[in-house]
């Protein structure tokens, strides 16, 4: 969910992997290094259903691009940010269908983390850290998305972490689970 600390935790993990001299690929979506990610980000900064549709399409193409480019690369770790949980941003009637489809289709890990941050905490972080807000970053939208991501994360493949605690404690939990 926006404001949960996903990117922060991914950066901590990559710094830790550097210190352990492990190789990795870090992919956060939407990515800034390609046409699809850039357009997804651009549409996320707009409002309305048309912007939502285009943001979703470009997001999907950005993720597919990453899968094609990085699948099978000889690295120790692949760190994806907002990989399957991105389906929670689809409309209510589609998000679980989208999740099940992509869960079936894409490579997965036994280490899929959900940083469960309350909408109020996520909103406070967004308000204090961002100048431009995306279409899903109001408190009302965060509450709706949180309901959907919580439903997805209740599935057995997810490791749920308390995202309202200090970021250092969250990272310690991640290291423990990964045995790093």
Helices and strands as residue ranges (DSSP letters): H 6-19, E 24-28, H 35-44, H 49-70, E 77-81, G 84-89, H 95-105, E 112-116, H 119-129, H 139-153, E 158-162, H 167-178
